[in-house]
Amino acid sequence: MLERTPLPRYAQVADAIRNRIRRGTWQRGEAIPTIDRLMAEFGVGRVTVRQAIQLLAREGLLSPEQGRGTFVTADPGSRRRLQVQTSLADLAEMYRGDAPDFEHIVETDEAPRLSEADGRAADGYVHMRRVHSREGRRYCLVSLYIARPVFDLAPARFRRELAIPLLLDLPGIAIERAYQTLDIAAADIDVARSLDIAVNAPIAEVRRLFVSPDDLVIYVAEASYRGDYIHLEMDLLKSPSPP
């Protein structure tokens, strides 16, 4: 049975099915239970189950076949493509050589919201808001803020490449401090529409901030990732780095 939450009932059913596929309960090519069985399990109507299946079909996880049933079309865990990294070097290496599709939504001179602890604001920033996708699936909606003097070093490359490896490759750019925070949240209407997911579906909100040796904030990223694209591994016995 489903819980009482703001999440639509079809989205709750879709989440349950999605999680079972991710855990390998149903393998690729295997039929999931019938609509009648899913209706009985979740205590919902036929329309709700069909909406959930249609949502997962759009995501590429299921394929309904008339007269045969609904079949899994993705391998377990195959969509967990983004390892959450805990160092700048590892983060850059993860993205290096990657070239996801960009859909530029807007480019402005808007400045990021900064606190005193973040560092000094530059005189100007270039703000790019865009969607990243891989293999035709949208996985990230991101707002990038790049200090204007840094952006002007390679404007064409910043518009077509991933910013983090590029920042580390540009001559004369030094990063003294780099921070990353990650919070689990629920998709609002804008994020849901941009990433083709249900409103209130789980997402990871990531904020990254790079500061130069003179305490200038040269890069800020505010990104919303689909929850099913984030994978976190931590070695709990690994000794912390010395200060």
Secondary structure, 3 states (H helix, E strand, C coil): CCCCCCCCHHHHHHHHHHHHHHHCCCCCCCECCCHHHHHHHHCCCHHHHHHHHHHHHHCCCEEEECCCEEEECCCCCCCCCEECCCCHHHHHHHHCCCCCEEEEEEEECCCCCCCCCCCECCCCEEEEEEEEEECCEEEEEEEEEEEHHHHCCCHHHHHHCCHHHHHHHCCCCCCCEEEEEEEEEECCHHHHHHHCCCCCCEEEEEEEEEECCCCEEEEEEEEEEEHHHEECCCCCCCCCCCC
